[in-house]
Amino acid sequence: MKFIVSEKYKRQGKRKTIFAATFVVALIAGFVFMFVNSSELSNKIIAAIGIFLLAKYLPHAYRSIKNHDTSYPEVEILEAQDKINVSHKGAVVSMPLSDIEHLRIQCIKGNIKSLLLTTKSFNNLRFEGYENLAGMAELLEKYTPAGKTKNSTWYHR
């Protein structure tokens, strides 16, 4: 069964990124205003440091906004072959379903928000924003050892 990230989740993530970038640009503009209008050396130094520290995040924010739709992997659970395939930008990583050690299902207001999966090699996989997360949780619960599935109402980031 194949799982992809929902368009709604992608839009929300992109909107948050744009908002954060706009906030950083506004802070930089404030520091530039402070730098230009201040006559004291200490204020100019604080403004220059603020501009320097915030400006280095703008290229990352631009790349994040530009490549946002392609930054989510597809997950395919193949029960017949007993493995999970996670594909992202042409690269596919496979993991046997028997390697699942622990599954945490995170619910908010009765809806599944995300799944945290721990494997025997202590890799942590987080599935959030996928369509049909309930179906994914049901499939993964089959392969999780007894007593190693937790339903959490507290949301872990």
Backbone as CSV, one residue per row, in Angstrom:
resi,resn,N_x,N_y,N_z,CA_x,CA_y,CA_z,C_x,C_y,C_z
1,MET,0.845,-1.162,0.000,0.000,0.000,0.000,0.899,1.237,0.000
2,LYS,0.580,2.213,-0.851,1.397,3.405,-1.022,0.779,4.585,-0.285
3,PHE,1.626,5.364,0.388,1.177,6.529,1.144,1.954,7.754,0.680
4,ILE,1.219,8.843,0.438,1.838,10.103,0.042,1.371,11.207,0.986
5,VAL,2.128,12.285,1.034,1.789,13.416,1.898,0.627,14.174,1.274
6,SER,-0.319,14.587,2.105,-1.501,15.291,1.607,-1.140,16.705,1.155
7,GLU,-1.885,17.200,0.186,-1.663,18.548,-0.338,-1.923,19.601,0.738
8,LYS,-2.889,19.350,1.599,-3.197,20.291,2.679,-1.989,20.455,3.599
9,TYR,-1.341,19.355,3.940,-0.168,19.398,4.810,0.981,20.154,4.134
10,LYS,1.156,19.933,2.822,2.199,20.642,2.080,1.936,22.144,2.079
11,ARG,0.677,22.535,1.842,0.332,23.966,1.827,0.577,24.602,3.189
12,GLN,0.206,23.892,4.263,0.417,24.430,5.610,1.905,24.628,5.893
13,GLY,2.715,23.662,5.514,4.158,23.774,5.729,4.765,24.920,4.938
14,LYS,4.316,25.071,3.692,4.831,26.154,2.854,4.402,27.509,3.412
15,ARG,3.174,27.590,3.886,2.672,28.840,4.460,3.483,29.224,5.702
16,LYS,3.804,28.241,6.546,4.606,28.518,7.742,6.009,28.988,7.364
17,THR,6.591,28.385,6.330,7.921,28.781,5.882,7.913,30.204,5.347
18,ILE,6.896,30.542,4.561,6.790,31.899,4.013,6.593,32.911,5.138
19,PHE,5.767,32.580,6.113,5.548,33.483,7.246,6.844,33.715,8.020
20,ALA,7.585,32.643,8.284,8.842,32.774,9.027,9.853,33.604,8.238
21,ALA,9.937,33.380,6.922,10.864,34.156,6.094,10.477,35.630,6.077
22,THR,9.187,35.916,6.015,8.715,37.303,6.047,9.068,37.957,7.381
23,PHE,8.922,37.215,8.456,9.271,37.730,9.781,10.766,38.040,9.870
24,VAL,11.602,37.161,9.322,13.052,37.382,9.335,13.405,38.611,8.501
25,VAL,12.765,38.776,7.344,13.015,39.952,6.503,12.614,41.226,7.249
26,ALA,11.497,41.186,7.970,11.064,42.354,8.744,12.073,42.676,9.852
27,LEU,12.596,41.646,10.506,13.620,41.878,11.534,14.889,42.478,10.928
28,ILE,15.285,41.965,9.762,16.464,42.514,9.086,16.227,43.973,8.724
29,ALA,15.028,44.286,8.226,14.702,45.677,7.890,14.776,46.558,9.138
30,GLY,14.309,46.061,10.261,14.400,46.809,11.512,15.839,47.042,11.931
31,PHE,16.682,46.021,11.775,18.096,46.185,12.111,18.786,47.168,11.165
32,VAL,18.428,47.129,9.872,18.997,48.087,8.917,18.587,49.504,9.305
33,PHE,17.325,49.692,9.652,16.841,51.004,10.091,17.598,51.456,11.336
34,MET,17.816,50.531,12.257,18.550,50.839,13.485,19.999,51.207,13.162
35,PHE,20.597,50.497,12.224,21.989,50.745,11.840,22.144,52.120,11.197
36,VAL,21.217,52.473,10.315,21.304,53.740,9.586,21.008,54.930,10.497
37,ASN,20.019,54.821,11.351,19.566,55.963,12.140,20.253,56.120,13.492
38,SER,21.034,55.165,13.900,21.669,55.246,15.214,23.000,55.980,15.115
39,SER,23.272,56.779,16.119,24.552,57.490,16.147,25.543,56.828,17.108
40,GLU,25.054,55.974,17.966,25.932,55.308,18.928,26.561,54.066,18.310
41,LEU,27.812,53.839,18.635,28.549,52.706,18.091,27.985,51.372,18.581
42,SER,27.556,51.301,19.832,27.035,50.040,20.376,25.759,49.608,19.644
43,ASN,24.894,50.553,19.315,23.676,50.210,18.568,24.003,49.750,17.153
44,LYS,25.004,50.368,16.533,25.406,49.954,15.185,25.997,48.542,15.211
45,ILE,26.755,48.222,16.251,27.338,46.882,16.366,26.239,45.843,16.568
46,ILE,25.285,46.138,17.431,24.165,45.214,17.661,23.374,45.007,16.374
47,ALA,23.122,46.087,15.640,22.375,45.984,14.382,23.155,45.179,13.351
48,ALA,24.456,45.408,13.240,25.274,44.674,12.270,25.307,43.185,12.598
49,ILE,25.443,42.862,13.869,25.443,41.449,14.276,24.084,40.820,13.984
50,GLY,23.003,41.531,14.280,21.658,41.022,13.995,21.437,40.787,12.516
51,ILE,21.885,41.727,11.684,21.752,41.568,10.227,22.541,40.352,9.768
52,PHE,23.770,40.226,10.249,24.622,39.108,9.851,24.015,37.763,10.255
53,LEU,23.531,37.672,11.486,22.982,36.400,11.965,21.687,36.015,11.254
54,LEU,20.849,36.977,10.946,19.568,36.668,10.307,19.690,36.484,8.798
55,ALA,20.600,37.219,8.158,20.709,37.157,6.697,21.196,35.800,6.209
56,LYS,21.935,35.087,7.035,22.445,33.786,6.582,21.333,32.744,6.437
57,TYR,20.150,32.998,7.007,19.042,32.052,6.879,18.183,32.302,5.645
58,LEU,18.338,33.429,4.986,17.501,33.747,3.826,17.720,32.806,2.637
59,PRO,18.966,32.440,2.272,19.121,31.479,1.166,18.465,30.127,1.468
60,HIS,18.581,29.672,2.707,17.937,28.412,3.099,16.416,28.524,2.995
61,ALA,15.866,29.657,3.427,14.417,29.864,3.342,13.965,29.890,1.887
62,TYR,14.744,30.519,1.016,14.404,30.559,-0.410,14.391,29.153,-1.007
63,ARG,15.437,28.368,-0.722,15.483,26.990,-1.236,14.330,26.161,-0.689
64,SER,14.003,26.370,0.571,12.913,25.622,1.196,11.576,25.937,0.533
65,ILE,11.337,27.202,0.232,10.086,27.592,-0.427,10.062,27.072,-1.857
66,LYS,11.192,27.169,-2.554,11.262,26.754,-3.961,11.092,25.241,-4.125
67,ASN,11.706,24.453,-3.259,11.696,22.990,-3.388,10.724,22.317,-2.439
68,HIS,9.769,23.042,-1.924,8.914,22.525,-0.856,8.099,21.300,-1.275
69,ASP,7.549,21.299,-2.471,6.683,20.194,-2.886,7.446,18.893,-3.094
70,THR,8.718,18.973,-3.408,9.489,17.758,-3.672,10.221,17.244,-2.441
71,SER,10.001,17.852,-1.293,10.780,17.468,-0.116,10.089,16.435,0.771
72,TYR,9.054,15.792,0.277,8.344,14.800,1.085,8.489,13.418,0.450
73,PRO,8.934,12.426,1.220,9.098,11.081,0.667,7.771,10.330,0.556
74,GLU,7.760,9.355,-0.337,6.623,8.442,-0.465,6.953,7.176,0.313
75,VAL,5.952,6.632,0.985,6.139,5.416,1.779,5.281,4.323,1.169
76,GLU,5.890,3.174,0.951,5.153,2.027,0.418,5.390,0.840,1.345
77,ILE,4.303,0.278,1.857,4.392,-0.892,2.729,4.001,-2.105,1.894
78,LEU,4.961,-2.986,1.687,4.750,-4.185,0.880,4.642,-5.381,1.815
79,GLU,3.401,-5.784,2.100,3.191,-6.897,3.031,3.658,-8.218,2.441
80,ALA,3.477,-8.399,1.134,3.866,-9.659,0.503,5.380,-9.869,0.580
81,GLN,6.136,-8.789,0.463,7.596,-8.885,0.510,8.147,-8.580,1.901
82,ASP,7.269,-8.266,2.852,7.635,-8.003,4.242,8.662,-6.872,4.364
83,LYS,8.359,-5.718,3.709,9.288,-4.599,3.816,8.582,-3.260,3.622
84,ILE,9.264,-2.212,4.055,8.812,-0.831,3.871,9.799,-0.165,2.925
85,ASN,9.293,0.489,1.891,10.125,1.271,0.986,9.825,2.749,1.198
86,VAL,10.860,3.516,1.445,10.728,4.964,1.557,11.509,5.550,0.391
87,SER,10.795,6.211,-0.536,11.457,6.770,-1.717,11.380,8.287,-1.689
88,HIS,12.526,8.890,-1.992,12.627,10.346,-1.988,13.591,10.777,-3.085
89,LYS,13.090,11.514,-4.053,13.890,12.044,-5.158,14.685,10.948,-5.863
90,GLY,14.057,9.831,-6.126,14.690,8.753,-6.865,15.449,7.744,-6.021
91,ALA,15.773,8.058,-4.803,16.477,7.125,-3.926,15.457,6.349,-3.103
92,VAL,15.649,5.031,-3.026,14.724,4.175,-2.286,15.485,3.484,-1.157
93,VAL,14.937,3.594,0.048,15.507,2.918,1.215,14.499,1.864,1.654
94,SER,14.958,0.630,1.787,14.086,-0.473,2.188,14.453,-0.941,3.588
95,MET,13.420,-1.383,4.302,13.619,-1.890,5.652,12.643,-3.040,5.861
96,PRO,13.092,-4.154,6.400,12.160,-5.249,6.669,11.166,-4.879,7.765
97,LEU,9.938,-5.315,7.608,8.912,-5.047,8.618,9.226,-5.743,9.937
98,SER,10.028,-6.791,9.885,10.392,-7.501,11.116,11.357,-6.691,11.984
99,ASP,11.931,-5.612,11.443,12.846,-4.763,12.214,12.127,-3.746,13.088
100,ILE,10.810,-3.680,12.991,10.063,-2.717,13.800,10.149,-3.134,15.261
101,GLU,10.588,-2.200,16.093,10.732,-2.494,17.512,9.663,-1.809,18.357
102,HIS,9.286,-0.593,17.983,8.348,0.185,18.793,7.568,1.129,17.878
103,LEU,6.274,1.291,18.150,5.418,2.195,17.376,4.664,3.095,18.336
104,ARG,4.737,4.394,18.100,3.990,5.365,18.899,3.017,6.074,17.965
105,ILE,1.734,5.976,18.301,0.679,6.626,17.526,0.265,7.876,18.292
106,GLN,0.435,9.029,17.671,0.143,10.296,18.334,-1.187,10.843,17.835
107,CYS,-2.117,10.975,18.753,-3.464,11.440,18.411,-3.735,12.789,19.062
108,ILE,-4.420,13.645,18.331,-4.912,14.910,18.865,-6.384,14.998,18.503
109,LYS,-7.229,15.144,19.511,-8.680,15.233,19.340,-9.236,14.044,18.553
110,GLY,-8.703,12.865,18.806,-9.201,11.651,18.185,-8.649,11.365,16.800
111,ASN,-7.920,12.299,16.205,-7.329,12.092,14.880,-5.850,11.762,15.029
112,ILE,-5.378,10.849,14.201,-3.965,10.496,14.239,-3.175,11.628,13.595
113,LYS,-2.246,12.188,14.356,-1.432,13.310,13.887,-0.133,12.813,13.265
114,SER,0.505,11.827,13.915,1.756,11.309,13.384,2.049,9.930,13.961
115,LEU,2.996,9.261,13.329,3.465,7.951,13.771,4.971,8.031,13.971
116,LEU,5.446,7.526,15.098,6.877,7.438,15.368,7.248,5.967,15.411
117,LEU,8.170,5.584,14.571,8.543,4.184,14.424,10.014,4.029,14.794
118,THR,10.311,3.104,15.709,11.690,2.816,16.100,12.028,1.419,15.601
119,THR,13.205,1.291,14.984,13.620,0.000,14.442,14.699,-0.614,15.328
120,LYS,15.064,-1.854,15.027,16.074,-2.561,15.816,17.442,-1.905,15.716
121,SER,17.688,-1.204,14.622,18.965,-0.496,14.482,18.889,0.903,15.087
122,PHE,17.846,1.157,15.874,17.613,2.412,16.584,17.422,3.600,15.647
123,ASN,16.962,3.338,14.438,16.567,4.420,13.544,15.156,4.841,13.907
124,ASN,14.911,6.124,13.892,13.579,6.642,14.171,12.986,7.183,12.882
125,LEU,11.810,6.712,12.556,11.086,7.203,11.387,9.846,7.924,11.871
126,ARG,9.584,9.076,11.288,8.420,9.869,11.669,7.560,10.059,10.430
127,PHE,6.307,9.669,10.551,5.356,9.832,9.456,4.301,10.829,9.899
128,GLU,4.285,11.994,9.261,3.345,13.049,9.620,2.820,13.687,8.341
129,GLY,1.521,13.937,8.309,0.920,14.614,7.171,0.541,13.705,6.019
130,TYR,0.711,12.414,6.170,0.377,11.484,5.096,-1.126,11.257,5.035
131,GLU,-1.607,11.023,3.820,-3.009,10.663,3.655,-3.203,9.263,4.232
132,ASN,-4.338,9.024,4.850,-4.694,7.723,5.418,-3.675,7.237,6.459
133,LEU,-3.359,8.103,7.413,-2.448,7.709,8.496,-3.037,6.589,9.347
134,ALA,-4.359,6.548,9.452,-4.999,5.479,10.227,-4.724,4.123,9.578
135,GLY,-4.784,4.066,8.258,-4.478,2.826,7.545,-3.026,2.426,7.706
136,MET,-2.133,3.408,7.668,-0.713,3.126,7.860,-0.466,2.605,9.272
137,ALA,-1.116,3.217,10.263,-0.955,2.777,11.651,-1.459,1.351,11.825
138,GLU,-2.578,1.048,11.199,-3.148,-0.301,11.291,-2.198,-1.338,10.694
139,LEU,-1.605,-1.016,9.539,-0.657,-1.941,8.911,0.602,-2.123,9.765
140,LEU,1.122,-1.030,10.288,2.351,-1.123,11.075,2.125,-1.815,12.416
141,GLU,0.914,-1.685,12.974,0.600,-2.362,14.245,0.666,-3.876,14.102
142,LYS,0.336,-4.388,12.922,0.392,-5.839,12.694,1.809,-6.370,12.884
143,TYR,2.801,-5.561,12.521,4.187,-6.021,12.528,4.973,-5.545,13.746
144,THR,4.333,-4.799,14.616,4.985,-4.347,15.841,4.837,-5.435,16.900
145,PRO,5.896,-5.752,17.645,5.784,-6.773,18.694,4.697,-6.419,19.713
146,ALA,4.111,-7.452,20.302,3.023,-7.254,21.268,3.501,-6.398,22.438
147,GLY,2.683,-5.445,22.823,2.997,-4.571,23.942,3.945,-3.431,23.609
148,LYS,4.333,-3.302,22.360,5.280,-2.259,21.967,4.614,-1.132,21.173
149,THR,3.292,-1.086,21.200,2.553,-0.005,20.546,1.965,0.893,21.614
150,LYS,2.192,2.203,21.484,1.656,3.166,22.440,0.803,4.179,21.707
151,ASN,-0.321,4.511,22.308,-1.151,5.602,21.813,-0.901,6.800,22.710
152,SER,-0.386,7.867,22.141,-0.053,9.066,22.909,-1.038,10.174,22.601
153,THR,-1.448,10.859,23.640,-2.263,12.052,23.430,-1.398,13.292,23.523
154,TRP,-0.185,13.135,24.033,0.754,14.243,24.073,1.563,14.204,22.795
155,TYR,1.656,15.311,22.106,2.285,15.372,20.790,3.791,15.564,20.923
156,HIS,4.571,14.633,20.378,6.031,14.694,20.412,6.533,15.310,19.116
157,ARG,7.386,16.269,19.193,7.976,16.882,17.993,9.265,16.228,17.660
